[in-house]
């Protein structure tokens, strides 16, 4: 990708993606053997962008300009480098980060976007990452903003005295090519497309080429409008066509959903006797025999152009209900379990349906949807009644009473408290909430008519060992109650199950099956603990742990069989056995014929509908969504691969102009074979022109944590300034590419030959390289800033850095906050923070105010509360402070805890939790909630949080030994400390005067 022809026309440089990594390659323009120029790459894509992206050439055709994450610890930040056509080590350009860039005609400057957003399709973006273009003097790194550029401009191309850019500054906010006069800053629009954006323009000897509307265009800026370029590619046999796949590799086992508080629900169903399972596989309803039952897998629906899901056997096992979008919208349908014609029961005009359940007599089905409704459907005539609604969350827990008279469902309020509601099935309407059940959830019915449910009214209070805060563990108990003739609750009884955190609860026969979770950390269960599956006897009160790891499970209606999906395995338990034994069930392969192009059409339509029905703003930010559909649907025939479909879907979702959309995965075929990248030494080496050797300029020592093990730890004896003479016995000179040499090593360990300085004695050092230097570089970055904070404040101010607002950030905060407690002030750095969910908890800690101390007779003091930093505070932000880091910044600002310093944050805070699975395993994430203030005005999204003190962070030495944002924050805190000291002195002086 990103091919760029050298100015002399001899070479084509491009980025080659091989497996999970990417490098700069070079090939003669007339054809020949490609040659690799870079040998170190981070894995994966960062916001759609690979590592080592080719940007262009120096004017003399001697060097390739590219962006790389090789010196970055944050995957969102690319730095510009140049590498010689003849090979060797890339050299950094004097800019600490950049987006797309180009060289001036004389090679003395570059013009660069300040941030890389070209692979993020968020249209009409004006947040903190829209930072405009900078002109950089290569001799000294001096920067200045390009006159006439707009904040959202990118992809600069320098031709003569004009710089051509990609800009969406016109009234339609369509990305077109604009021309800016370098001397005057005057700008004019060059292309005028209105039906779609121009993307990835590049300049060459023949002018500018670009993609728009699924076509390749070229233009000579001085000779007229762009013209399409005819492209004819030979058929290499890779065109996707109909083929056979094994359906057992494409089974959905867990239902999709938006809300993280809703525990996963199984997306498969057992027949009444447990001899057959029905699943959704590659968008078809397929049945498999279990446990030695006769028969073979059967594709009941056989559809290629539809997505069918959520199968559920009828009580007598003769029918299967499921959801289907065969007619273009999600509907509820029924089909014979042995095959036959489909009976469609509903005719909804929108909405996504979840798993239906049958009434015991088979006359009704209840089905919830993703818009928080619950529908009651008559089996014989398809009459549909809305019988439930929950403003705050989806309705996922529901059950019919054994006599079919009642339907009970659970809902949650804005505080997350659960309640149960009763529906009169015959009348098709809700009767009333069931009162007196205290945060009830997961309703089920026992065979004797009792309502069985979990209630979050118990728990063990845990106390933090650091600050004394309380948390509740094991909050759920299991209860039973009877319903009176009018649905009144009576005879509530606590069942003899241990209090626990219950993930799922079902009743079958005489037992309650429930799964429990271990004590929860921020990222899952407590290490060393595991989830368990229990069987509680309703008559005996005996609670036994079943021999199977807990996972989504289903029960046969006769109460004899339990089926669960645990990891990749299917586990079956015969519940009627004296000692239940879990057996692994192998589902045999089933051949399903697929037609990729038909599937692509289906997945396109499904993504479009999901966005229409699930996006947080029902108006889709004012976008004409049908027009967007039609424009992008016209590009479907041009797709050549599954990757192309993801690109198309990503572009379509970008039209909404919002954060947190994401498209990933799909049936992309086997990945290409990976190539070996350079072994990481955890050091920056520079070429010494006097000796012709590489010198250790900076060594990253890491810290005590195993994840940050440093290859060149202190025990190796290697220090900065040492010279690297050989690798594995092979002499090394600057004429050799260091990365290339390291990439060709074979063993897990290396032997480095080094000398002290350039003239010291040679000695060998055994080194165990790392395949990821990111942790080392981040640890060094944090340590450098902590040291700078200590130096500038003379030890008065503490420093905390947070990588994210998830598990890593929580661990960092807990570890660093302890050392900050003795400080008079505190800087919290959330630059480059990728977000999460911790912001409310962190703000609570920072808002603590000491109201007094317990003082003993010796004068020792214990504060109330403990762990308070009472002094002034500041928070650092930049355009890469994202999502919950922005929430943290906004709350810090609103609570007036201190100054916000830096540049405007990204502006992406829409809520997203789960992802929707497409029929081939691809996923699409759609934001479902938006942050609003008390007047229902949208906050932060699309704009970012504006600092109290704006300080730029772009420059050649900002990441080395300077940090103007941090320096400003420290100065602000020291000023406040000095003012407090003066005020204290005045108060003491005034008190002394009054005393006299």
N, C-alpha and C positions, 0 to 999 in steps of 0.2 A: 504494500500500500504506500501512498504518498510518494510516487515516483517524481524525481526532479532531474531534468536534463542539464548537464554542465553547460556553462556559457559557450565553450568551444565546440559543443555538440558531440564530444567523443564518448561521454559516459552517461549512464543513468544510475543515480543513487536512489535507493528505496528502502523501506522498512519491511523486513521479512519476519512474519509471525510464524514461529515453529513451536507447536505445542503451547505451553504456558508462557513462553518467553518470546522476545522480539529483539532483532538486532539490525544494524545498518549494513546493507549489502550493496555491492557495486557490480555493474555489468557493462561491457562495451555496448554502445548504442547500436552498433551494427550486428550485435549478437555475439555470443561467446560464453565462456564459463564464468559464472558469478563468483565474486570474491567477498569474503566477510571482512568488515572493517571494525566492528565492535564485538566484544566477547564477554560482556557482563550485562545482565538484564534482570530486573525484578520480575516476579511471576504475575501473570494475570493482567487484566485491564483495570485501569483506574478511571472510573466514570466514563467507560467506553474507549479510553485512549490506551494504546500500548506503550511500552517503554521504547526509547531510542527512535523517536520520530524524526524522519528526514524533513528539514525545513527548506534547504536550498544550498547554494554554493557561494564561495568567495568569487569575486569577479575574475580571478586568474585561473579558475577551474582547478585549483590545487587542493582545496579543502572542502569537505562536506559539512554543512551546518546542521546540527540536530539537537533535539531536546531529549534529556535523559534524567532518570531518577537515580543515577549511579551515586550521587553524593547526597541524596535526600533521604530523610527518615520518614517523611510524610508522603504517601503515594499520590497526593493531589498536587504536589509541587514538582515542576520540571525545571531543570536548569539548562541553559544553552551551552553547547560544546562545539568544537570544531575538530575534525580528524582528517589527517592527510590522506590523499588518494593512494599514496604508497604504503599506508598503514602506520602503525605506531600508536602511541598512547594519545587519546583525545586530550585536548587542552580546554580548560573552562574559559568561557567568555565572562567579562566583568559585570555580571548581573546575577543576583541571588535567586531569581526565578523569572520565568517568561512563559508566554504563550507563543502562538505562531509569530514568526519573525522573517525578516529579509535583510540582505546586505545592501548598503548604498553602492552606487556605481563605482565609487573610488575605493571601496573596501575599508574605509576608515570608520564607518559607523554601522550600526544596525538599527532598524526600527522594529519594535517588538510589542506585542500585546502584553499587558502586565499580568494577565491571568489566562490560563488555558481552559476555555469553555467550549471549544469547537465541537466536541463530541457529546455535549450536553444539549439536547434539543429544546430546552425551555425557551419558548418564544416570548418576545416582548420583555425580556429580563432587564431589570434596572437595579438589581440588588448590589451587595457589596463586592461581588466579583466582577462587576462591570466597571473596569478601571481605566479604560482608554488605552492609548498607545504611547510608548516612550521612545525617544531617540537616544541612543547610547553611544558615547565616544569610546571606541575600543582601546585607545591608548591610556586612558585614565579612569574609565568607568563612569564619567559624569553623565547624568541623565537629565532630560527635560521632556516635558509633555509635548507631543506633536501638535502644533497649532492646527486648529480646525477639526480635530478628531472628536468624536462623540464617545461617551463612556462605553457603549456596547460595541464599538468597532473592533474588528479582528482581521486576521489573515492579510497583513500589509504586504504590498508588492511595490518595490521601488523601481520606477522607470523614469530615467532622466531626472527632471526636477519635480516630478509628481509622484505621489504615493497613492496607489490604488488600494482600497480597503473594502471589506465586507461590512455593510452597515444596514441596520434596520430603522434608520432615523426618519424615514418618510412617514406620511400620514397613515399608511396601511400597515406599518411596522413589518414589511416584508424585507428580508435580507437581499439586498442588491449590491452591485459593485458601484462604489463612489470613488471620485478622484479628488485628491487634496493637493493643492499647490504647496510645496514644501516651504517656500519663501513667505507667502502671504497668509496661508491657512484657509484660503477660499476653497469651498467644496462644491462639487456638482455630482448629480446622479448620472451614472453611465449606462446602466441597464435598468429596465423598467418592468420587470416581471411582476405580475399581480396574482398569479395562480399557484405560487409556491416559491420557496426560498432558493436562492443561489447557495451552493455549498462547495467548500474546499476548492477555491480558486488557486491557480498557480501561474506564475509567469514563466515565459521562456523566450527563445529567440523569435518565435512567431507571434508573440503577443501573450494573451491571457486565455487560459482554458478553465472551464468549471463545469459542474454538474447542476442541472436544474430540470425538474419535472421528469426525472428518469432518463434524461438525454445528456450527452456530452456536447458542450458548446465551446467555440473559440471566438476571440475577438481581437482585433488590432485597435487599440484605443483611439488611434488617430484616423482610422479609415472607415469607421461606420459601425453599425449595430452588430451584435453577435450573430453567428450562423451555426446551425447544428453540424456536428461532425459525424459523418456516417461511420459506424463501427461494425465490422464483420469479423466474427471470431469463428475459427474452425471448431467443429463438434468433436470434443475429446472423449465423448461417451459418458461424461459425468452428469449430464442432464438428468435431474430426478424424474423418475417415472414410476408407474405402479409396481409394487413389489410386496413380498410377504414378510411379516414380522411375527415374532413370538409374543402373543398377547400377555403371557404371564410376566413379561418384563415391564408392562405398562399398567399395572393394577393400582388403582387409587385405594388407599386404606384409611385415610383420615379426611373428614370433610373440611373444605375450605371455610374461611370466615374472616371477619374483620377484627374482632375484638380479642385482645390477648387474655382477658379475664374469663373467656369462655373456654373450658377445657376441651381438648380434641375429642371429637365424636367419631366413632367407627363409620366407615363409608362402605360397609358390606353387610350382608344379611344371611342368616342361617335358615334353612327350611325347618318346618315344625319339628321334625325328628332329628335334625342335625346331620342329615346324610348328604346335604348339598349346600354349597355356598354360592351366592350371587354377588358379582362384583361389577364394577365399571372398569373395562380394560380398553385402552386406546379409543375411548368414546363409545364403546359398545357394551351392552349388558350381556355378560357371559356367566354361565353356571358351570361349576365344577363339582363332581362327586367327591365325597370325603370318606376317609376311614375305611377303604375297601369296598365302598358301595359300587354297584355296577354302573356302567355308563361311561361316557367320555365328556370332555368339555364341549359346551354348545354355545355358539354365538347366536343369541336369541334375536338380536335386532339387525345385525348385518349391515349397519349403516356406515357409510364413508363420509358423508357430508353433514353429519350432525354429531353433537356431543351429548351422550346419554349417561346419566349418573344416578347415584343415590337409590340403588335397588332395595326393595323391601318385600319379602314374601308375605302373602296373605295368611291369615290364621290357619286355614286348611291346607296351605301349600300349593294350591292350584294356580294361583296367579302371582305375578310380580308387578308391583307398582314402581315407577321410576320417573325421573325427570328427563325431558328431552327438549332440544331447541330445533327440532326438525323443521318446524314451520317458521323459524326466524325469531321466535321468542321462547322463553322457558315455559314449558307446560308440564302438567302432571298426566301421566299415561299409565295404562294397565295392559298387560299382555299375559297370555297363558304361560305358565312356567315350563311347559313342554314345547313352546313355540306357537306361532300363529300370528294373526293380525293384531295390530296395535289399536287400542281404544283410547283416544285422547279425551281426557275429562275436563280440562280447563281451556280457557281462551284468553289468557292474560295478554295485555298489550305491552307490558314491561316487567322487570323484576327478575331476580335470581332465586330459585327455589332450593330448599334444603331437603334433608331426608324426610319422607312422609312416614306416618305410622297408620296402621289399620285399627279400626274398632274391632273388638273381639268377635262380633257377628259378621264382619266383613262388609257392612253396609256403608261405612263412612271411612274417609281418610282425613287426617289432619296433616297439614304441611305448612311449615314456616317459610318466610322469605327473608332476603337480606335487607329489606327495607323495614324490618322490625314488625311485620304483620304475621298473624296466624290465621290460616284459612281452614274452614271445614268444608269438605267436598263429599257430596253424595255419590256413591259408587254407581248406582243404576242410571242416574240422569245427568250427572255432572253439575248439579246445582252447587254454587259456591257461596259461602257466607264468611265474612270477616268476623272472627270471634275473639281476636286479641290484638293488642298493639302495645309496644314498649318504646317510649321515646329514647331511652338511654342505651339499650343494647338489643341485640338480636334475641329472638325467642328460640331457644334450642332444646329446652327440657320440657317434655310433655308426655302425658300418659292417659289412656282411657281406663275407666273403671271396668272391672270384670263383667258387669251387666251391661256395659256400653252406655249407661245413662249419663255419666259425667266424663268430661275431658278436663284435666288439670294441666296448667302450664305455669312455668316460672318466669319471673321478670326481675329486673334490677333497677333501682333508682339511681339518681345522680351520685349518691355516696357509695354505690356498690352494694347496697343491702338488698337481699333477695326477698321476694314475696311470691306466694302462690295464688293462682286465680282459678275460679271454677266456671266451667261452661256447661250449660244444659244442652246436651247434644240434640235431643228431639226438637227443642225450640230454636236451636242454632244461634244462641246468644249467650253472652257472659252473664253470670248471676252476680257474683261479687268476689272481691278478694277474700281469701281465707285468713281470718284474723287470729292473733294470739300465737303465731308460729315462730316469730323471732328470727328474722334473717334466714328464711327457709329456701331451699333449692333442691334440684334434682328429684322431682316428684315421681313416684311409682305406686302401683297398686299391688297388694298381695292378693292371693286367690280368695281369701276370706273377706275381701272388700276393704281392708284397712289401707289407708293412705300411708305410704312409707316415704320418708324424705330425710335429707340431711339438713341440719340447722347449725349455723355458725354462732353458737351461744356458749361455747366452752373455751378451752385453751389453757396453755401453760405460759405464764409470763416469763420471758427471758430478759436478762439484764445485760447490757453492754459492759464489757470489762474496762472500756476506756472512759466513756462519759456518763454511764449510768442510765442511758436511754432504755426504754422498754420496748419489747416486740412480742407478739403473740404467736405461739406455735401450737400445732395440733388443735385448731379451733372448732372442728366439726364433730358433732355427735349424730347418731342415727335415731330417728324417732318414728313412731307410728301413731296414727289417730284415726278415729272413725268419723264418717260424715253422716249427719242426720238426713232426714227425708228432704229437707230444704237446703241441704248443703252446709249446715252448720257444723263446725268442728267440735268434737267432744272426745273425751277419753284419750288425751295426749299421753303417750308413754315413751319413756327413754329406753331404747333397746340396748342390750348389754354388749355393745361394741366399744372398743377403746377409742378415746378421743384421738383424732388424727386430722390431717389435711386430706380431704376426700376429693379425688379427681373425677370419679365416675361411680354411679350407683345404679344397679338394675335389680329387679325382683323376678325370680322365675321359680315356679313350684313352691317349695317350702323354705327357700333360702334367699337371702339378700346377698348379692355379689357386689362388692365394692373394692375399688382400688385406692390405695393411699400413697401419698407422696412423702419422701423424706423431708426433714427440715430444709427450707428453701434458702439458698443464697441468691445473689442478684442474677446469677447465670444458670440456675438449676439446683439440683439436689446437693445436699451436703456430701462432700467426698467421703467415701467409705460406707455411705448409707444407700439404700435402694428402695425403689417403689415396690409395693407388695399388693397382691390380689387376695382378698379375703372372701370367705363364704360364712355367713352368719345365719344359723338356723332360727327361723321365726318361732318355732315351738320349743326347741331345745335350748335356745340361747347360746349354743356352742359357736364360738368364733374360731375358725381354722384358717390358716394361711395356705393357699394353694401353691403347688410346686411349679410356679410359672412366674416369670417377670411380668410386672404390670405393664399393660399397653392397652390401646383401644380394643374393646372386646364386645362380642355379641353372644346372646344366649338363644338356644332353641326354645320354642314356646312350650315344649313338654318338660323343660327344666332339666334335661339329661345331658346336654352338650354345651360346652363353652368353647368358643373359637377366638383366638387373639392373634394379632400381628405383632411380633416382638422383633424389632430390627428387620432383618430380611426373612425371618422364619415365620411360618404359620404354626401355631401351637393349638392342639386340641386336647380338651380334658373331658372325660366321661364323669359327670357329676354324680351319677348314680352309683359309682363304684365305692366300695368300702374305704379304700385308700386311693383317692384320685391320682392318676398318673398323667403327666403331660407328654404327649407324643408329637413329634414334628411331622407335619403334613406336607408332602411334596405335591404341588399343583403341576400336573403335566403341561407341557407346552401346548399351545393352541395357535394354529395358523390363522392370521388375520391379514386380509389383503388391504393394503393402503395405497392411496393415490395422493402423493404429496401436494400436488397443486390443488386438489379438492380440499384437502385438509387445511392448506394455507388460507383458502377462502373462508372456511369455517372459523378458524382461529382469529382471522381478521375481524369477522363479524362479531364474534363473541367478545373480543377485546373492546370493540367499539360500543357494544351494548353494556358491558360491565362498567365502562366509564360513564356512559349516559345515566346508568341507574345507581352507581355507587359513589361517584365523586362528591366531595364534601359540599360543593356549591351546586345546587340543582340547575342553575343557569349556565354551568360550566364556564364561569367567568365571562359570560356574555358572548361566547363563541357560538356561531351557527354550526352546531355539531353535525347536522345532516349534510351541510355543504362540505365539511371536512371529510366526512365519510365518502362522499362521491368523488372528491378530488384524489384521495389516497386509494380508493378502490380501483380507480383507473390505472394505477401503477401495478396492480397485482399481476397482470400478464407479463410484466417485465422482470419478475423475480427469477433468479437463477439458483437460489439455494435457501436453506433454512435460515442462515445468517441474514440473508436479504430480507426475509420476513421480519426478523427481529428489528432490523434497521427501519423498515417501513412502519412497524407498530410504534417504535420509539418516536419516530418523527410525527406520527399522528397524535400520540399522547402529548407531545411537546406543544401542539397547537392550543392546548388548554391554557398554557402559560402558568404552570404551577410546579411546586417542588414535589419530591418524593415519588414521582412515577418511576417505575423500573420494569424493564423487560429482560428476562434472562432465560437461558436454557433452551430446551427443545431437542428433538431427535436430529442431532447434527452429525451422526455417524461417528466412527472411531477418530480420536484426535490424532494429529500427525505425530511422528516420533520426535521426542524432545532432543535438543542438542545440548552439549555440555557447555556450561557457562564458566567463567573464570572463578576459581576458588577465592573466597573473600578472606583477606588478611586483616580486616578491621583497621585499615590505615590508609592515609593519603600519601602517595609517593609522587615525587616530582623529579623531572629530568634535570640533572646537574650538567650544564653545558661545559664546565671545566673538566670534569672527570669522565663524561660520557656514561655515567651510571645513574641509577635511580636512588634517590635519597628519601628516607622516612621523614616527611614533613609534619605529619600529625598521626598519633597513634591513639586509637580509641580503646580505653582500658575496661569499659563496661562497669558492672558493679557485682555485688555478691549473688545476684539471682541467677539461676542456671540458664534462663532464657537469654541473658545478656553476657554469656561467657565470651571472653575476649581471646582471640587466637594469640595475640601478642600481649599476654598478661605480664605482670611485673616479673614473674618467675622466669621468663625467657631472657631477661636481661637486655632486650632490644629497647633502645630509647630514641626519641626524636633527634634527628641529625645523623643517625647511623646510615651506612650505605649498604644497599642490597647488591651483592656481587654475583650470586648464582642461585638457581632454583633446582633442587634435586640433582645437584652436581653439574648442571649446565650453566656456563657463564652467561651473564645477562648484561647487555648494554642498551643504551637508549635507542639504538637503531632497531632493537627488538621490541615488539609490542608486549608490554608487561602482561596485559590482560590475555593476549593470545597465548603467551607462554603458560600462564596459570590455567587457562582453559584446557591445555593439552596434558596437564598432569593426570595421572591415573589413580593414585592411591588416595585413601582418605586423609593421610597425613603428608606433610611436605617437609623437606629439609632445606632450610634457607641458609645460605652462606652470607654472613654480614661482617662489617668491620665498623669500629668506632671512628666516626668521621670518615674521611676519604683515605686516610693513611694508616689507620690502626690495623692490628693483627686480625687476620681472617679467623672466623670461628663459625661452627655450624650450630643451628638451632632447629629443634624439632617443633613443628607447628601443626595444630589441628585446625584447618580453615573452617569458616562458617559459610553457609549458603545464603545468609541474609544478614547484612550489616545494619539493617534499619534500627534494630533495638540498641546496638552499640552507639550509633550516631545520635539517636534520641537521648540516651543516657548522658552522652557528652554534652549535648545541647542544653539539657536541663542543669547539669552540674555547672556548666559555664555561666549560666544565668543566675544560679544560686550564689556562685562566687562573686559575680558582678554586683548582685544585690548586697551581699555582705560588705563588699569593698566600698560601694557608693554610700551606704547608710551607716558605715562603721559599726555594723552588727546590730543595728536597731530594728531593721525590717526583715521579716521572713518572706520566703518565696515558695509558692506551691504551683506546680504545673500539672494540668489534667489533660491526658491524651484524649479521653472521651468522657461521656457521661454514663458509662456502663460499668462493667466489672473492673476494667483496668483503671478507670478514673476513680472508682470507689477505693480501690486498693491504694492508689497514689495519694488520695486525699487523706485517708486514715494514717498512712505512714508519714506524710509530710506535715500534717496538721500538728502532730505531737511536738515536733521540733519548733513549730511556730508559736507555741503557747507562751514561751518566755520572751517573745519579741514585743516591741512597742507598736509595731505596725505590720501590715501583711499585704503582699501582692499575690493575687490569684490570676494565673495566666491560662486563658482558654483559647489562645490563638491556635489555629490548626486543629481544633477540637471537633471531632466528627459527630458529636451529639449522643443521645441515648435517652435517659429518663430520670437522672439523679437530681436535677436542678432544685426541686422543692426541698429535698432533704438537705442539700448543701446550704441553701439559703437559711433554713431553720438553724443550722449550726452556726452560721455567721451572724445571725440576728441575736444570739444569746447575749443577755445583759446581766452582769453580775450585780446582785442587789445587796450582797453582804458577805462577810466571812465569819467562820467559826475560828476563834483565836484561843489557843491554849495558854497556860501560864508561862510557858517559855517564849511565847510570842509567835509560835508557828501558826500559819493561817491556812484554812481550807475554804475555798470559795464556794459560794452557792449562786448558780450552779458551777460545777467544775468545767474545765476546758473552755475557757472564754478568752478570745483575743479582743481586748477592749479598745485597742488603739485604732487609728484611722486605717482604712483599707482602700485598695484600688484593684480593678480588674482590667486585664489586657485582652483586647479583641482585635480581630482583623477580618478580612473578607473570607477567610477559611474557617471562621468560627461558625459552626453549622448547627441547625436544628435545636436540640435541647441546650447546647452551649449558648444559643441566642436567647432562649427562654431564661437561662441563668443570668445573662447580662441584663435583660430587661427587668427581671425581678430585683437584681442588685441595684439597678438605677431607680426603680420605682420606690424601693424601700429606703433609699437615700443612705445606703451603707457606705458609700464612698464614690470615688471618681471612676468613670469608665474611660479608658485611655486606648487609643489606637485608631483603627479605621473601621468603617461601617461593616457590619457582619453580612453574611451571605444573603439572608432573607428567605430562608426555606424552613418553615416550621409546621407544615400541615401534618396531621396525624396519620400514621400508617402502621399497621401491625402485621397482619398476615399477607399472603399472596394467593392469587387465584391460579389454579392449575389449568392449563390448556390441555387438549386431548393427547398431545404427544409428549407431555411431561414438561413443556415450557411453563414459565410462570410470569404473571403480570401483577405488579403491586400498584394499587390505586389508593391515593389518600382519601380518607373518609371523614375527617373532621378538621376544623380550622380554629385557630386561636382567636378569640374575640374579647374585647374589653367589656366593661359594664354597660356600654351603650350599643353593644352588638356591632362595633366597628372592628374590622379585621386588623389584627396586630402582626407586625414584623414581616409577614409573608410578602415576598416580592420587593421589599424595601430594605430590610435589615434594621438593626439597632444602631443608632447614631451615637458615637462616643461623646462624652462631655468634653474631652480634650482630644482633638484630632492630631495624630502624629503618623507620618508615613513610615513604611518599613521596607521600601525598595532601595537597593543600592548594592554596590559590589562587596562591601565589608560588613553588612548588617548581620549576617550569619556567622561571621568570623569572630570579631572582637568588639563589635559595637551593637547596641540595641537601643535606639533612640526612644522607642516606646517604653521600654522598661525604665530607662533613665528618667524619663518624664514622670512616670508613676511614682518612682522613689522620691523625686524632688517634691511632688505634690504631698506625699505622706510626711516627709521631713518638715515641710512648711507648716502642715497642720499640727505636728508635734511641737514645733517651736511656738506656734500660736497658743497651743494649750498650756505650754510651760509659762508663757507670759501671762496668760489669764490666771493661772494658779498663783503666780507670784503677786499679781495685783490683788487677788482675793485675800491672800495671807497678809499682805501689807495693810489692806483695809481693815481686816480683823484685828491686827495688832494696834492700829490707830484707835479703833473703838475701845479696845481694852484699856489703853492708856487714858 
